[in-house]
Amino acid sequence: MSQDSSNLLKEMIFEYPVKEQIRSFLRLESLYAQFQYNYQQKNQHNHRHALKLFFEILEILERGDTRAELIKELARLSDIFTQLSQNPDVDTAKLENFLAQIKKLHQWVLAYQGKFGDKLRKDPFLESVRRRSAIPGGTCSFDCPDLFLFLSKSTKSRQANLLNWLSDIQGVFTSIEVILRIIREGGKWLPTRAPLGSYLIDSHEQGLQLIRVRLSNKEALFPEFSCGKHRSNIHFMVFNGLHKKVPLKQAVEFELACCY
């Protein structure tokens, strides 16, 4: 889910990944945004949280094969935009710059040795703090003096360390940013109505990657998605007084974008 904070009560955008690699990209995008916010702050508590977010990023990169997924997706986009260059109505200069960026990212991913973050996982400090962070309360000063010493450094020193660690995998997030931006921009917003709070999407077409729902959210609605090979369903829900999810049994007006 994403939203502009200035329009928090007016409008909300919910996103649902249809493809597993897009699910991973969205999670990494969210963690990266949170890391960036906390890294830029001056408070020790923010930098402690930035480290915990960084460990979550490393865990996702360790579990999945993000490298192979990025290679495949960047190659797909490169092919698409190369074909577009044959269209006389396309801004050639803009397209060539964009293609050059995609190819540069593709080359960076191909040249990266091993799984993303392998070198960081072997860093003695990160390995120690990461291990202690997995234990509830395990980063107290008496349990984790190395973290205590790190947080005692100056703000600039802490930020320099965080930025240095991130630099090893920065290309991952630049690639994800480009991929998700292209996918999102490819989905056209259409006014849509869900009779009795449910809506069916015919998703038999190959290539559907992301479903986006935009609500004028005056009643605190939220969509639940169930996606299959041939069709996807959106069910609008609300929370009752006991904070239990219940389906909304009335028509809902919303905007829908199917992104390929």
PAFI-725276 format. One record per atom (N, C-alpha, C): chain; atom name; x, y, z. Coordinates in steps of 0.2 Angstrom, whole numbers, always signed. Layout:
REM PAFI-725276
{atom A CA {X Y Z}}
...
***
This chain:
REM PAFI-725276
{atom A N {+4 -6 +0}}
{atom A CA {+0 +0 +0}}
{atom A C {+4 +6 +0}}
{atom A N {+3 +11 -4}}
{atom A CA {+6 +17 -4}}
{atom A C {+2 +23 -4}}
{atom A N {+4 +29 -1}}
{atom A CA {-1 +35 -2}}
{atom A C {+3 +41 -1}}
{atom A N {+1 +47 -3}}
{atom A CA {+4 +53 -2}}
{atom A C {+2 +55 +5}}
{atom A N {+6 +57 +9}}
{atom A CA {+4 +59 +16}}
{atom A C {+0 +65 +16}}
{atom A N {+0 +69 +12}}
{atom A CA {-4 +75 +12}}
{atom A C {-11 +74 +10}}
{atom A N {-12 +68 +7}}
{atom A CA {-19 +66 +5}}
{atom A C {-21 +59 +8}}
{atom A N {-18 +58 +14}}
{atom A CA {-19 +52 +18}}
{atom A C {-27 +50 +18}}
{atom A N {-31 +55 +20}}
{atom A CA {-38 +54 +22}}
{atom A C {-42 +55 +15}}
{atom A N {-39 +57 +10}}
{atom A CA {-43 +58 +4}}
{atom A C {-42 +53 -1}}
{atom A N {-36 +50 -1}}
{atom A CA {-35 +45 -7}}
{atom A C {-29 +40 -5}}
{atom A N {-31 +34 -6}}
{atom A CA {-26 +29 -5}}
{atom A C {-25 +24 -11}}
{atom A N {-19 +22 -12}}
{atom A CA {-17 +17 -17}}
{atom A C {-15 +11 -14}}
{atom A N {-18 +6 -16}}
{atom A CA {-16 -1 -13}}
{atom A C {-14 -5 -19}}
{atom A N {-8 -9 -18}}
{atom A CA {-5 -12 -24}}
{atom A C {-5 -20 -22}}
{atom A N {-6 -24 -27}}
{atom A CA {-5 -31 -26}}
{atom A C {-1 -34 -31}}
{atom A N {+4 -38 -29}}
{atom A CA {+9 -41 -34}}
{atom A C {+6 -47 -37}}
{atom A N {+5 -48 -43}}
{atom A CA {+3 -55 -46}}
{atom A C {+8 -59 -47}}
{atom A N {+14 -57 -49}}
{atom A CA {+20 -61 -50}}
{atom A C {+24 -61 -43}}
{atom A N {+27 -67 -42}}
{atom A CA {+31 -67 -35}}
{atom A C {+37 -63 -35}}
{atom A N {+41 -61 -41}}
{atom A CA {+46 -57 -41}}
{atom A C {+44 -50 -40}}
{atom A N {+38 -48 -42}}
{atom A CA {+36 -41 -40}}
{atom A C {+34 -40 -33}}
{atom A N {+32 -46 -30}}
{atom A CA {+31 -46 -22}}
{atom A C {+38 -44 -19}}
{atom A N {+43 -48 -21}}
{atom A CA {+50 -47 -18}}
{atom A C {+52 -39 -19}}
{atom A N {+51 -37 -25}}
{atom A CA {+53 -30 -27}}
{atom A C {+49 -25 -23}}
{atom A N {+43 -26 -22}}
{atom A CA {+39 -21 -18}}
{atom A C {+41 -21 -10}}
{atom A N {+43 -27 -8}}
{atom A CA {+45 -28 -1}}
{atom A C {+52 -24 +0}}
{atom A N {+57 -25 -5}}
{atom A CA {+63 -22 -5}}
{atom A C {+62 -14 -6}}
{atom A N {+58 -12 -10}}
{atom A CA {+57 -5 -11}}
{atom A C {+54 -2 -4}}
{atom A N {+50 -5 -1}}
{atom A CA {+47 -2 +5}}
{atom A C {+53 -2 +11}}
{atom A N {+57 -7 +11}}
{atom A CA {+62 -7 +16}}
{atom A C {+67 -2 +15}}
{atom A N {+69 -1 +8}}
{atom A CA {+74 +4 +6}}
{atom A C {+71 +11 +8}}
{atom A N {+65 +12 +7}}
{atom A CA {+62 +19 +8}}
{atom A C {+63 +20 +16}}
{atom A N {+61 +15 +20}}
{atom A CA {+62 +16 +27}}
{atom A C {+69 +17 +29}}
{atom A N {+73 +13 +26}}
{atom A CA {+80 +14 +28}}
{atom A C {+83 +21 +26}}
{atom A N {+81 +23 +20}}
{atom A CA {+83 +30 +18}}
{atom A C {+81 +35 +23}}
{atom A N {+75 +35 +25}}
{atom A CA {+72 +40 +30}}
{atom A C {+76 +40 +37}}
{atom A N {+77 +34 +39}}
{atom A CA {+80 +33 +46}}
{atom A C {+88 +35 +45}}
{atom A N {+91 +33 +40}}
{atom A CA {+98 +34 +39}}
{atom A C {+99 +42 +39}}
{atom A N {+94 +46 +36}}
{atom A CA {+95 +53 +35}}
{atom A C {+94 +57 +42}}
{atom A N {+91 +54 +47}}
{atom A CA {+90 +57 +53}}
{atom A C {+97 +57 +57}}
{atom A N {+97 +61 +62}}
{atom A CA {+103 +62 +66}}
{atom A C {+102 +58 +73}}
{atom A N {+96 +55 +75}}
{atom A CA {+95 +52 +81}}
{atom A C {+98 +45 +81}}
{atom A N {+101 +43 +87}}
{atom A CA {+104 +36 +87}}
{atom A C {+99 +31 +86}}
{atom A N {+93 +32 +89}}
{atom A CA {+87 +27 +88}}
{atom A C {+86 +26 +81}}
{atom A N {+86 +31 +77}}
{atom A CA {+84 +30 +70}}
{atom A C {+90 +26 +66}}
{atom A N {+96 +27 +68}}
{atom A CA {+101 +23 +65}}
{atom A C {+101 +16 +68}}
{atom A N {+99 +15 +74}}
{atom A CA {+98 +8 +76}}
{atom A C {+93 +4 +72}}
{atom A N {+87 +8 +71}}
{atom A CA {+82 +5 +67}}
{atom A C {+84 +4 +59}}
{atom A N {+88 +9 +57}}
{atom A CA {+91 +8 +50}}
{atom A C {+95 +2 +49}}
{atom A N {+99 +0 +54}}
{atom A CA {+102 -6 +54}}
{atom A C {+98 -12 +54}}
{atom A N {+93 -12 +58}}
{atom A CA {+88 -18 +58}}
{atom A C {+84 -18 +51}}
{atom A N {+83 -13 +48}}
{atom A CA {+80 -13 +41}}
{atom A C {+85 -16 +36}}
{atom A N {+91 -14 +37}}
{atom A CA {+96 -17 +33}}
{atom A C {+97 -24 +33}}
{atom A N {+96 -27 +39}}
{atom A CA {+97 -34 +40}}
{atom A C {+91 -37 +37}}
{atom A N {+85 -34 +37}}
{atom A CA {+79 -37 +34}}
{atom A C {+80 -37 +26}}
{atom A N {+83 -32 +24}}
{atom A CA {+85 -32 +17}}
{atom A C {+90 -38 +15}}
{atom A N {+95 -39 +19}}
{atom A CA {+100 -44 +18}}
{atom A C {+96 -51 +18}}
{atom A N {+91 -51 +23}}
{atom A CA {+88 -58 +23}}
{atom A C {+84 -59 +17}}
{atom A N {+80 -54 +14}}
{atom A CA {+77 -55 +8}}
{atom A C {+81 -57 +2}}
{atom A N {+87 -54 +2}}
{atom A CA {+92 -55 -4}}
{atom A C {+95 -62 -3}}
{atom A N {+96 -64 +3}}
{atom A CA {+99 -71 +4}}
{atom A C {+94 -76 +3}}
{atom A N {+87 -75 +4}}
{atom A CA {+82 -81 +3}}
{atom A C {+81 -82 -4}}
{atom A N {+80 -76 -8}}
{atom A CA {+77 -77 -15}}
{atom A C {+83 -76 -19}}
{atom A N {+82 -77 -26}}
{atom A CA {+87 -76 -31}}
{atom A C {+85 -69 -35}}
{atom A N {+86 -64 -31}}
{atom A CA {+84 -57 -34}}
{atom A C {+89 -56 -40}}
{atom A N {+95 -58 -39}}
{atom A CA {+99 -57 -45}}
{atom A C {+97 -59 -52}}
{atom A N {+95 -66 -52}}
{atom A CA {+92 -69 -58}}
{atom A C {+85 -65 -60}}
{atom A N {+81 -63 -55}}
{atom A CA {+75 -60 -56}}
{atom A C {+76 -53 -60}}
{atom A N {+81 -49 -57}}
{atom A CA {+83 -43 -60}}
{atom A C {+86 -44 -67}}
{atom A N {+90 -49 -68}}
{atom A CA {+93 -50 -75}}
{atom A C {+88 -51 -80}}
{atom A N {+83 -55 -78}}
{atom A CA {+77 -57 -82}}
{atom A C {+73 -51 -84}}
{atom A N {+71 -47 -79}}
{atom A CA {+67 -41 -80}}
{atom A C {+70 -36 -83}}
{atom A N {+76 -34 -82}}
{atom A CA {+80 -29 -86}}
{atom A C {+81 -31 -93}}
{atom A N {+82 -37 -94}}
{atom A CA {+83 -39 -101}}
{atom A C {+76 -39 -105}}
{atom A N {+71 -40 -101}}
{atom A CA {+64 -40 -105}}
{atom A C {+63 -32 -106}}
{atom A N {+64 -28 -102}}
{atom A CA {+63 -21 -103}}
{atom A C {+68 -18 -108}}
{atom A N {+74 -20 -109}}
{atom A CA {+78 -18 -114}}
{atom A C {+76 -20 -121}}
{atom A N {+73 -26 -121}}
{atom A CA {+70 -29 -128}}
{atom A C {+64 -24 -130}}
{atom A N {+60 -23 -125}}
{atom A CA {+54 -19 -126}}
{atom A C {+56 -12 -129}}
{atom A N {+60 -9 -125}}
{atom A CA {+62 -2 -127}}
{atom A C {+66 -2 -134}}
{atom A N {+70 -7 -135}}
{atom A CA {+74 -7 -141}}
{atom A C {+69 -8 -147}}
{atom A N {+63 -12 -146}}
{atom A CA {+58 -12 -151}}
{atom A C {+55 -5 -152}}
{atom A N {+54 -2 -147}}
{atom A CA {+50 +5 -147}}
{atom A C {+54 +10 -151}}
{atom A N {+61 +9 -151}}
{atom A CA {+65 +14 -155}}
{atom A C {+64 +14 -162}}
{atom A N {+60 +8 -165}}
{atom A CA {+59 +8 -172}}
{atom A C {+52 +12 -173}}
{atom A N {+49 +15 -168}}
{atom A CA {+43 +19 -169}}
{atom A C {+45 +26 -170}}
{atom A N {+43 +29 -176}}
{atom A CA {+45 +36 -178}}
{atom A C {+41 +41 -173}}
{atom A N {+36 +39 -170}}
{atom A CA {+33 +44 -165}}
{atom A C {+36 +44 -158}}
{atom A N {+41 +40 -157}}
{atom A CA {+44 +40 -150}}
{atom A C {+50 +45 -150}}
{atom A N {+51 +49 -144}}
{atom A CA {+56 +53 -143}}
{atom A C {+63 +49 -143}}
{atom A N {+67 +49 -148}}
{atom A CA {+72 +45 -149}}
{atom A C {+78 +46 -144}}
{atom A N {+79 +53 -143}}
{atom A CA {+84 +55 -138}}
{atom A C {+83 +53 -131}}
{atom A N {+76 +54 -129}}
{atom A CA {+74 +52 -122}}
{atom A C {+75 +44 -121}}
{atom A N {+72 +40 -127}}
{atom A CA {+72 +33 -127}}
{atom A C {+79 +30 -126}}
{atom A N {+84 +33 -130}}
{atom A CA {+91 +31 -130}}
{atom A C {+94 +32 -123}}
{atom A N {+93 +37 -120}}
{atom A CA {+95 +39 -113}}
{atom A C {+93 +33 -108}}
{atom A N {+86 +32 -109}}
{atom A CA {+83 +27 -104}}
{atom A C {+86 +20 -106}}
{atom A N {+87 +18 -112}}
{atom A CA {+90 +12 -114}}
{atom A C {+97 +11 -111}}
{atom A N {+100 +17 -111}}
{atom A CA {+107 +17 -109}}
{atom A C {+107 +15 -101}}
{atom A N {+103 +18 -98}}
{atom A CA {+102 +17 -90}}
{atom A C {+100 +10 -89}}
{atom A N {+96 +7 -93}}
{atom A CA {+94 +0 -92}}
{atom A C {+99 -5 -93}}
{atom A N {+103 -3 -98}}
{atom A CA {+109 -8 -100}}
{atom A C {+114 -7 -95}}
{atom A N {+115 -1 -92}}
{atom A CA {+121 +0 -87}}
{atom A C {+119 -4 -81}}
{atom A N {+112 -4 -79}}
{atom A CA {+110 -8 -73}}
{atom A C {+111 -15 -74}}
{atom A N {+109 -17 -81}}
{atom A CA {+109 -24 -82}}
{atom A C {+116 -27 -82}}
{atom A N {+121 -23 -84}}
{atom A CA {+128 -25 -84}}
{atom A C {+131 -25 -77}}
{atom A N {+128 -21 -73}}
{atom A CA {+130 -21 -65}}
{atom A C {+128 -27 -62}}
{atom A N {+122 -29 -63}}
{atom A CA {+119 -35 -60}}
{atom A C {+123 -41 -63}}
{atom A N {+124 -41 -69}}
{atom A CA {+128 -47 -72}}
{atom A C {+135 -48 -69}}
{atom A N {+138 -42 -68}}
{atom A CA {+145 -42 -65}}
{atom A C {+145 -43 -58}}
{atom A N {+140 -43 -54}}
{atom A CA {+140 -44 -47}}
{atom A C {+142 -51 -46}}
{atom A N {+147 -52 -41}}
{atom A CA {+149 -59 -39}}
{atom A C {+145 -62 -34}}
{atom A N {+142 -68 -35}}
{atom A CA {+138 -71 -30}}
{atom A C {+131 -68 -29}}
{atom A N {+128 -70 -23}}
{atom A CA {+122 -67 -21}}
{atom A C {+123 -60 -18}}
{atom A N {+118 -56 -20}}
{atom A CA {+118 -49 -17}}
{atom A C {+119 -49 -9}}
{atom A N {+124 -45 -7}}
{atom A CA {+125 -44 +0}}
{atom A C {+130 -50 +3}}
{atom A N {+132 -54 -1}}
{atom A CA {+137 -60 +2}}
{atom A C {+143 -57 +6}}
{atom A N {+146 -51 +3}}
{atom A CA {+151 -48 +7}}
{atom A C {+149 -45 +13}}
{atom A N {+143 -42 +13}}
{atom A CA {+141 -39 +19}}
{atom A C {+139 -44 +25}}
{atom A N {+137 -50 +23}}
{atom A CA {+135 -55 +28}}
{atom A C {+141 -57 +31}}
{atom A N {+147 -57 +28}}
{atom A CA {+153 -59 +31}}
{atom A C {+157 -53 +35}}
{atom A N {+154 -47 +35}}
{atom A CA {+157 -42 +39}}
{atom A C {+157 -43 +46}}
{atom A N {+162 -43 +50}}
{atom A CA {+162 -46 +57}}
{atom A C {+157 -41 +61}}
{atom A N {+157 -35 +60}}
{atom A CA {+152 -31 +64}}
{atom A C {+145 -32 +62}}
{atom A N {+144 -32 +56}}
{atom A CA {+137 -33 +54}}
{atom A C {+134 -40 +56}}
{atom A N {+139 -45 +55}}
{atom A CA {+137 -52 +57}}
{atom A C {+135 -53 +64}}
{atom A N {+139 -49 +69}}
{atom A CA {+138 -50 +76}}
{atom A C {+132 -46 +78}}
{atom A N {+131 -40 +75}}
{atom A CA {+125 -36 +77}}
{atom A C {+118 -40 +74}}
{atom A N {+119 -42 +68}}
{atom A CA {+113 -46 +65}}
{atom A C {+111 -52 +69}}
{atom A N {+116 -56 +72}}
{atom A CA {+115 -62 +76}}
{atom A C {+111 -60 +82}}
{atom A N {+114 -54 +85}}
{atom A CA {+111 -52 +92}}
{atom A C {+104 -49 +91}}
{atom A N {+103 -46 +85}}
{atom A CA {+96 -43 +83}}
{atom A C {+91 -48 +83}}
{atom A N {+92 -54 +81}}
{atom A CA {+87 -59 +80}}
{atom A C {+85 -61 +87}}
{atom A N {+88 -59 +93}}
{atom A CA {+86 -61 +99}}
{atom A C {+82 -55 +102}}
{atom A N {+76 -56 +105}}
{atom A CA {+72 -51 +108}}
{atom A C {+76 -47 +113}}
{atom A N {+77 -41 +113}}
{atom A CA {+81 -37 +118}}
{atom A C {+89 -38 +117}}
{atom A N {+91 -42 +112}}
{atom A CA {+98 -44 +112}}
{atom A C {+103 -39 +110}}
{atom A N {+100 -33 +108}}
{atom A CA {+105 -27 +107}}
{atom A C {+106 -23 +112}}
{atom A N {+105 -25 +119}}
{atom A CA {+106 -21 +124}}
{atom A C {+114 -20 +125}}
{atom A N {+116 -14 +128}}
{atom A CA {+124 -13 +128}}
{atom A C {+128 -19 +131}}
{atom A N {+125 -22 +136}}
{atom A CA {+129 -28 +139}}
{atom A C {+129 -34 +135}}
{atom A N {+124 -35 +130}}
{atom A CA {+124 -40 +126}}
{atom A C {+128 -39 +119}}
{atom A N {+127 -33 +117}}
{atom A CA {+130 -31 +110}}
{atom A C {+134 -24 +111}}
{atom A N {+140 -25 +114}}
{atom A CA {+144 -19 +115}}
{atom A C {+147 -16 +108}}
{atom A N {+147 -20 +103}}
{atom A CA {+149 -17 +97}}
{atom A C {+144 -12 +94}}
{atom A N {+138 -14 +95}}
{atom A CA {+133 -9 +93}}
{atom A C {+133 -3 +97}}
{atom A N {+134 -4 +103}}
{atom A CA {+134 +2 +108}}
{atom A C {+139 +7 +106}}
{atom A N {+145 +4 +104}}
{atom A CA {+151 +8 +102}}
{atom A C {+149 +12 +95}}
{atom A N {+146 +8 +91}}
{atom A CA {+144 +11 +84}}
{atom A C {+139 +17 +85}}
{atom A N {+134 +16 +90}}
{atom A CA {+129 +21 +91}}
{atom A C {+132 +27 +95}}
{atom A N {+138 +26 +98}}
{atom A CA {+141 +32 +102}}
{atom A C {+146 +36 +97}}
{atom A N {+146 +34 +91}}
{atom A CA {+150 +38 +86}}
{atom A C {+146 +44 +84}}
{atom A N {+150 +49 +81}}
{atom A CA {+146 +55 +79}}
{atom A C {+141 +53 +73}}
{atom A N {+136 +58 +72}}
{atom A CA {+131 +57 +67}}
{atom A C {+134 +55 +60}}
{atom A N {+139 +60 +59}}
{atom A CA {+142 +59 +52}}
{atom A C {+145 +53 +51}}
{atom A N {+149 +50 +56}}
{atom A CA {+152 +44 +56}}
{atom A C {+147 +38 +55}}
{atom A N {+142 +38 +59}}
{atom A CA {+137 +33 +58}}
{atom A C {+134 +33 +51}}
{atom A N {+132 +39 +49}}
{atom A CA {+129 +39 +42}}
{atom A C {+134 +37 +37}}
{atom A N {+140 +38 +38}}
{atom A CA {+145 +36 +33}}
{atom A C {+146 +29 +32}}
{atom A N {+145 +26 +38}}
{atom A CA {+146 +18 +39}}
{atom A C {+139 +15 +35}}
{atom A N {+134 +18 +37}}
{atom A CA {+127 +15 +34}}
{atom A C {+127 +16 +26}}
{atom A N {+130 +22 +24}}
{atom A CA {+130 +23 +17}}
{atom A C {+135 +18 +13}}
{atom A N {+141 +17 +17}}
{atom A CA {+146 +13 +14}}
{atom A C {+143 +6 +13}}
{atom A N {+140 +3 +18}}
{atom A CA {+137 -4 +18}}
{atom A C {+132 -4 +12}}
{atom A N {+128 +1 +12}}
{atom A CA {+122 +1 +7}}
{atom A C {+125 +1 +0}}
{atom A N {+131 +5 -1}}
{atom A CA {+134 +6 -8}}
{atom A C {+135 -1 -12}}
{atom A N {+136 -6 -8}}
{atom A CA {+138 -13 -11}}
{atom A C {+132 -16 -15}}
{atom A N {+126 -14 -12}}
{atom A CA {+120 -16 -16}}
{atom A C {+115 -11 -18}}
{atom A N {+118 -5 -19}}
{atom A CA {+114 +1 -21}}
{atom A C {+111 +0 -28}}
{atom A N {+114 -4 -33}}
{atom A CA {+112 -5 -39}}
{atom A C {+105 -9 -39}}
{atom A N {+104 -13 -34}}
{atom A CA {+98 -17 -33}}
{atom A C {+92 -13 -33}}
{atom A N {+93 -7 -29}}
{atom A CA {+87 -3 -27}}
{atom A C {+86 +2 -33}}
{atom A N {+92 +4 -37}}
{atom A CA {+91 +8 -43}}
{atom A C {+87 +4 -48}}
{atom A N {+89 -3 -49}}
{atom A CA {+86 -7 -54}}
{atom A C {+78 -8 -52}}
{atom A N {+77 -9 -46}}
{atom A CA {+70 -10 -44}}
{atom A C {+66 -4 -45}}
{atom A N {+69 +2 -43}}
{atom A CA {+65 +8 -44}}
{atom A C {+63 +9 -51}}
{atom A N {+68 +8 -56}}
{atom A CA {+67 +9 -63}}
{atom A C {+61 +4 -65}}
{atom A N {+62 -3 -63}}
{atom A CA {+57 -8 -65}}
{atom A C {+50 -6 -63}}
{atom A N {+50 -5 -57}}
{atom A CA {+43 -3 -54}}
{atom A C {+40 +3 -57}}
{atom A N {+44 +8 -58}}
{atom A CA {+41 +14 -61}}
{atom A C {+38 +13 -68}}
{atom A N {+42 +9 -72}}
{atom A CA {+40 +7 -79}}
{atom A C {+33 +3 -78}}
{atom A N {+33 -2 -74}}
{atom A CA {+27 -6 -73}}
{atom A C {+21 -2 -71}}
{atom A N {+22 +3 -66}}
{atom A CA {+17 +7 -64}}
{atom A C {+14 +12 -69}}
{atom A N {+19 +15 -73}}
{atom A CA {+17 +19 -78}}
{atom A C {+13 +16 -84}}
{atom A N {+14 +9 -84}}
{atom A CA {+11 +6 -90}}
{atom A C {+4 +4 -88}}
{atom A N {+1 +5 -82}}
{atom A CA {-6 +4 -80}}
{atom A C {-10 +10 -80}}
{atom A N {-15 +10 -84}}
{atom A CA {-19 +16 -85}}
{atom A C {-25 +16 -80}}
{atom A N {-26 +21 -76}}
{atom A CA {-31 +21 -71}}
{atom A C {-38 +22 -75}}
{atom A N {-43 +17 -73}}
{atom A CA {-49 +17 -76}}
{atom A C {-55 +18 -70}}
{atom A N {-60 +22 -71}}
{atom A CA {-65 +22 -66}}
{atom A C {-69 +15 -66}}
{atom A N {-70 +12 -60}}
{atom A CA {-72 +6 -60}}
{atom A C {-77 +5 -54}}
{atom A N {-82 +1 -55}}
{atom A CA {-87 +0 -49}}
{atom A C {-88 -8 -47}}
{atom A N {-88 -9 -41}}
{atom A CA {-88 -16 -38}}
{atom A C {-95 -17 -36}}
{atom A N {-99 -20 -39}}
{atom A CA {-106 -22 -36}}
{atom A C {-106 -26 -30}}
{atom A N {-109 -24 -25}}
{atom A CA {-109 -28 -19}}
{atom A C {-102 -29 -16}}
{atom A N {-98 -24 -17}}
{atom A CA {-91 -24 -14}}
{atom A C {-86 -29 -17}}
{atom A N {-87 -32 -23}}
{atom A CA {-83 -37 -26}}
{atom A C {-82 -35 -33}}
{atom A N {-76 -37 -36}}
{atom A CA {-75 -35 -43}}
{atom A C {-70 -41 -46}}
{atom A N {-72 -43 -52}}
{atom A CA {-68 -49 -55}}
{atom A C {-64 -46 -61}}
{atom A N {-58 -48 -61}}
{atom A CA {-53 -46 -66}}
{atom A C {-51 -52 -70}}
{atom A N {-52 -52 -77}}
{atom A CA {-50 -58 -81}}
{atom A C {-43 -57 -82}}
{atom A N {-39 -61 -79}}
{atom A CA {-32 -61 -79}}
{atom A C {-28 -67 -83}}
{atom A N {-32 -69 -88}}
{atom A CA {-29 -75 -92}}
{atom A C {-23 -73 -96}}
{atom A N {-23 -66 -98}}
{atom A CA {-18 -64 -102}}
{atom A C {-11 -65 -98}}
{atom A N {-6 -67 -101}}
{atom A CA {+1 -68 -98}}
{atom A C {+4 -61 -97}}
{atom A N {+7 -60 -92}}
{atom A CA {+11 -54 -91}}
{atom A C {+8 -49 -86}}
{atom A N {+2 -50 -83}}
{atom A CA {-1 -46 -78}}
{atom A C {+4 -46 -72}}
{atom A N {+7 -41 -70}}
{atom A CA {+12 -41 -64}}
{atom A C {+9 -38 -58}}
{atom A N {+5 -32 -59}}
{atom A CA {+3 -28 -53}}
{atom A C {-4 -26 -54}}
{atom A N {-8 -26 -49}}
{atom A CA {-14 -23 -48}}
{atom A C {-14 -17 -44}}
{atom A N {-17 -12 -46}}
{atom A CA {-17 -6 -42}}
{atom A C {-24 -3 -41}}
{atom A N {-26 -2 -35}}
{atom A CA {-33 +1 -33}}
{atom A C {-32 +8 -30}}
{atom A N {-36 +13 -32}}
{atom A CA {-35 +19 -29}}
{atom A C {-42 +21 -27}}
{atom A N {-43 +23 -20}}
{atom A CA {-49 +24 -17}}
{atom A C {-49 +31 -14}}
{atom A N {-55 +34 -15}}
{atom A CA {-56 +40 -11}}
{atom A C {-59 +37 -4}}
{atom A N {-54 +37 +1}}
{atom A CA {-56 +32 +6}}
{atom A C {-59 +36 +12}}
{atom A N {-65 +38 +11}}
{atom A CA {-69 +41 +17}}
{atom A C {-71 +36 +22}}
{atom A N {-72 +30 +20}}
{atom A CA {-75 +25 +25}}
{atom A C {-70 +20 +27}}
{atom A N {-63 +21 +26}}
{atom A CA {-58 +17 +28}}
{atom A C {-59 +10 +25}}
{atom A N {-60 +9 +19}}
{atom A CA {-61 +3 +16}}
{atom A C {-54 +1 +14}}
{atom A N {-53 -6 +13}}
{atom A CA {-47 -9 +10}}
{atom A C {-49 -15 +6}}
{atom A N {-45 -16 +0}}
{atom A CA {-46 -22 -4}}
{atom A C {-42 -28 -2}}
{atom A N {-45 -34 -2}}
{atom A CA {-42 -40 -2}}
{atom A C {-42 -43 -9}}
{atom A N {-36 -46 -11}}
{atom A CA {-35 -49 -17}}
{atom A C {-35 -56 -17}}
{atom A N {-38 -60 -22}}
{atom A CA {-36 -67 -23}}
{atom A C {-35 -68 -30}}
{atom A N {-29 -70 -32}}
{atom A CA {-27 -70 -39}}
{atom A C {-26 -78 -41}}
{atom A N {-29 -79 -47}}
{atom A CA {-27 -86 -50}}
{atom A C {-25 -85 -56}}
{atom A N {-24 -91 -60}}
{atom A CA {-21 -91 -66}}
{atom A C {-25 -87 -72}}
{atom A N {-32 -88 -71}}
{atom A CA {-36 -85 -76}}
{atom A C {-40 -79 -74}}
{atom A N {-41 -78 -67}}
{atom A CA {-45 -73 -65}}
{atom A C {-42 -70 -58}}
{atom A N {-44 -64 -57}}
{atom A CA {-42 -61 -50}}
{atom A C {-48 -58 -47}}
{atom A N {-49 -58 -41}}
{atom A CA {-54 -55 -37}}
{atom A C {-52 -50 -32}}
{atom A N {-56 -44 -32}}
{atom A CA {-55 -39 -27}}
{atom A C {-61 -39 -23}}
{atom A N {-60 -40 -16}}
{atom A CA {-66 -40 -11}}
{atom A C {-64 -34 -7}}
{atom A N {-69 -29 -6}}
{atom A CA {-68 -23 -2}}
{atom A C {-70 -25 +5}}
{atom A N {-66 -23 +10}}
{atom A CA {-67 -25 +17}}
{atom A C {-67 -19 +21}}
{atom A N {-70 -20 +27}}
{atom A CA {-69 -15 +33}}
{atom A C {-68 -18 +39}}
{atom A N {-66 -15 +44}}
{atom A CA {-65 -18 +51}}
{atom A C {-71 -16 +55}}
{atom A N {-74 -21 +59}}
{atom A CA {-79 -19 +63}}
{atom A C {-76 -17 +70}}
{atom A N {-81 -16 +75}}
{atom A CA {-79 -13 +81}}
{atom A C {-74 -17 +85}}
{atom A N {-74 -24 +83}}
{atom A CA {-69 -28 +87}}
{atom A C {-63 -29 +82}}
{atom A N {-62 -25 +78}}
{atom A CA {-56 -25 +73}}
{atom A C {-56 -32 +69}}
{atom A N {-61 -34 +67}}
{atom A CA {-62 -40 +63}}
{atom A C {-64 -38 +56}}
{atom A N {-60 -41 +51}}
{atom A CA {-62 -40 +44}}
{atom A C {-69 -42 +42}}
{atom A N {-73 -38 +39}}
{atom A CA {-79 -40 +37}}
{atom A C {-80 -38 +30}}
{atom A N {-83 -42 +25}}
{atom A CA {-84 -39 +18}}
{atom A C {-89 -34 +18}}
{atom A N {-88 -29 +13}}
{atom A CA {-93 -24 +12}}
{atom A C {-98 -26 +7}}
{atom A N {-104 -26 +9}}
{atom A CA {-109 -29 +4}}
{atom A C {-113 -23 +1}}
{atom A N {-109 -18 -2}}
{atom A CA {-113 -13 -6}}
{atom A C {-108 -11 -11}}
{atom A N {-111 -7 -16}}
{atom A CA {-107 -5 -22}}
{atom A C {-101 +0 -20}}
{atom A N {-95 -1 -23}}
{atom A CA {-89 +3 -21}}
{atom A C {-87 +6 -28}}
{atom A N {-86 +13 -28}}
{atom A CA {-83 +16 -34}}
{atom A C {-75 +17 -32}}
{atom A N {-71 +15 -37}}
{atom A CA {-64 +15 -36}}
{atom A C {-61 +16 -43}}
{atom A N {-54 +17 -43}}
{atom A CA {-50 +17 -49}}
{atom A C {-46 +11 -49}}
{atom A N {-45 +8 -55}}
{atom A CA {-41 +2 -56}}
{atom A C {-36 +3 -61}}
{atom A N {-30 +0 -60}}
{atom A CA {-25 +0 -65}}
{atom A C {-22 -7 -65}}
{atom A N {-22 -10 -71}}
{atom A CA {-19 -17 -72}}
{atom A C {-12 -16 -75}}
{atom A N {-7 -18 -72}}
{atom A CA {+0 -16 -75}}
{atom A C {+4 -22 -77}}
{atom A N {+6 -22 -83}}
{atom A CA {+9 -28 -87}}
{atom A C {+17 -27 -87}}
***
